[in-house]
Amino acid sequence: MNLSLQSARHLARYWLAYLLAALVIGLLVAELAGATGLMGAGRVSRLGLAPLLVPVLIVCLALWAVGVRLDAARRELEQLHVELERAHTLGRTGNWSYAHGVFEWSARARRILGIDGDALASFEQLLAHVAADDRLPLERALRAAQAGAHYRTEFCVSHPDGERRVLFEGRVESAGARTAGGAVTDMPVLAGIVQDMTDRWRMERELHCAMRYQRALLDNFPFMVWLKDRDLRFLAVNKPLALAGGLNDPDEACGLQDHDLWPTDCADAYRADDLEVLDSRQPRCSESFVASGAGSICLEVWKAPVLDENGELLGTVGFARDISERKRSEQALERSREQLAMLGRLQARFIRGESGEALFAAMLDILLDLAGASDGFIAEVMHDPRYAPQVNLLACRDNDWLGAHPELIDEALTADRSDQESGAIVALAAFADPPRQRVCFAVMSDRRLVGLVGL
């Protein structure tokens, strides 16, 4: 407000005080002029008004001073009212009072509730608009307030814009209420506020829903997944990791570190990897072997930094999955490649005309490697019309199968002139010392047994 407008408002309020002051000052000047012999002032001087004008002037000055102070107090009160309104607006609050079983709601409180004040005059009318699940807590809160306790509760009310969540808070303002006749009753006067909590309530619901989706996502991964903060404390883990760490619930891992879950050597290695990821701000993938029961498993571990929109580090995220089966497959594939290479080299040796004994010994090595066996033999079966089939040992590893296991060889020879195919098991025996199984495979040609392979 500019200075001229303020001056105009000031004069409009205190014009009478200024007028009286002007008259008194004029008469007092005239009185003093008569005393000095000035012309035209003798008549005023003879009236003897000087003793009366001074108190009147003092009263005018006092009224002016009081008016100025009251004006300053009024401006301060207006400023406080503006600040209070701003606080109500920013805080989305409104006030209410309750006495003689009747509510009085401020205009802002009625807008928050979205219900006309006449429809909320009694507590029963208020309950009728409250969600069924929130009525009992509201009743308890009112009984607690009537007993003198400070109380607060939240409830949902129906609103034209949708359901709203409201904070209902108050206390006993006075010990008793006055009736219309002025008598004081024992019923307490309650006063408080209502606050619109709809936005916070909806955000909490959305956050809770997002956390449920996150939990469902994490727990449905078939491998271990985690999220850590900058201090390398777990923020969230899934069920596989919690179970591996000896926890019953994934939430129990929040705030823990690797040393709380894993052996010291493993935890030290995991922490070193995490620090490297934080320092480099680059993802890291590695493999590690972890003891499990009687053996060990191979884990593929992937870790990456988590950054906010400003590029600031928030922590790390990672997963670890068991790739033992894949590693075994890779090793088996590598062995197969080596064995194929061995067969190729064996063929080259055959073409070069090496001795049969060396070739069959090399072939037996390949068969033992393929089967994962430690002992075996390769033999040819020769036929003479005058005698039974004869077994000629071509290559063996450690044991003399023909002398040590004649019954197994005899059983295998019964495959001669049968419908067995090459590669079929024609003899099987189990031995206790040492505990192992021995098998014989047939090499057939036109229903004749022409060779045996024992493993």
Phi, psi and omega in degrees: 000132184282168187293320182296320179292321177297318179296319179298317179294323179296314179295324180295329181279324190242029182296323182294318180296321180291324180294314179297318179297321180295317179297316182295317180296321179295315179295321180295322177295319179296321179297315180292327178293322177295325181291338180264000175088018178288148182288145177083357181249358182295321182298318180293323183293325181291343180288339178069046183271350185304316181297334181272331186288326182296312177298323179296320178297319179297318178298319179297318179296321179295318178298321179295317180296317178297320179296319178297317181294319178295324178295318177296320178295322179296318179296320178297319178295321177296320179296317177298322178295319178297316180295321178295318178296321178295319179296319177297320182292312181293322180275355181052053182238158173215159184249163181207164172219158184218119178208146181056029178075017183233135175270145168236122185248139173288164181299321180292322178297320178295323178292323179296315180286335181071024183228141178297142183301326180294335180276359180234030185291325183245164179293325179295321177294322177297315180300327182296335180264354182272145177301145186302321182290342183259358185290316181298314176300325179292320177297318178297321180296318179294319178295322178295321179294317180295336176276357176104002182269149172288142186217158173201147177202166178238146177209162179258139176233152176285141183220150178304330179273002184122181182290139179239148177253129187233136171269126182245113186222146179184186181202175176283123181272325177211159185289333182210162181248150178267139176279178179298332179275359179095357180283146179267129179256170179278351182287127182287155174262122180258145177215150181183198183229159165241139182231134180284110180253018188299313182298314180296319180297316179293321178296319179296320178295317178296320178295318179296320178295318179297322179293325176294317177298318179297317180296317179297320179296313182297314186288343180269356170288134181281003180229175185284132180226144181209164175224130182237155175272188183292335178272010177064033170265143181291130173262323180204141175222165177257177185299315179305320180290319180299316180294320178296330179271005178081021179256152179272330184227137179301329181295339179292341182279346183298127180090349179276164176241175183301324181292344177278346186241327190242163174302156188302314182296319178293316181297321178298317180295318180297318181294320178299319177298317180298316180297324177295320178296318180295319182290318183275338184057031179234146176298156181220133178235134182211170177236142179216150178257132183236136178296137180213108181063232182276349183231214179215159178238155179256125181249135169266120185245125178239132179224149180211151177285153175248122182242148174274186184293342179263005180083010179278142180289131174253332182159210180225158174228149181193171174214160177221128180229149182283117179244025181300317181295320179295320179295320178297320178295319178296319179295320178296320178296319179296320177297319179299320178296318179296320180292321176296321177295322178296319178296321177297317178294325178296319178297320179296321178294322178296319180294324180289350176086030177293164183294151180296325181299316179292321180294316180292325176297318177294321178297320178296321177301319179295316180297318179296321179293318178297319184274348184069027182262160181255348183211154178176182179206162171232130182221152172256151179250120181256144184242135175227127183303335183274341185231168175289162179305139181248140182258125179248114184286123181264322180202143175212165184262288185241311188264153172272093185297324184294322180273328185276330184226063182295325181296326178292320179293318179298319178296322180293325182292344178291351179283350180296141182060031177249178181268015179295150177259160177299135182095353179285147176281122182247355177203141182213133179213145178249140181234143185270333186227102352284160183291114178195168176246147175234135182229154175238134178250143183269146169244110188252151173209113181054051177064012176253139177279114184250350180195161178225145174233124180246138179225000000 
